């Protein structure tokens, strides 16, 4: 199950159904079991900065953080893949700069975060090529057109 938590301030501008679709598409392309659980959190820049400082020792905000897990959900016994934390203000600014909707940007970040939970990375050029190809495929299948990511 994909759990979605949205800070109340962002409820009017976030479509959780679209986020779920993006997460399911990325999970499917990455080969994650359909029964895998993970959580998507849409929150503030301040919260993302705090988490980035605490867990990555980087005292700055970012657009998306992924925290992979190998735990089982204690309630269901299903694999718990981890958490994806997204800065809504950062996503909105990036969308405005790039010329697409905030929801499209949030979906891109959900796809990106889900791929990280599945073990993808982009630290090396060969890894980046594979991960970004998966992102493009997910965006195309969802009919989301983002300059630089969609075909």
Secondary structure, DSSP 8 states (H G I E B T S, - for coil): -EEEEE-GGGGGG--HHHHHHHHHHHHHHHT--TT-EEEEEEE-HHHHHHHHHHHH---S--SEEEEEEEEE-TTT--EEEEEEEEEHHHHHHHHHHHTS-HHHHHHHHHHHHHHHHTT---SSHHHHHHHHHHHHHHHHHTT---TTT--
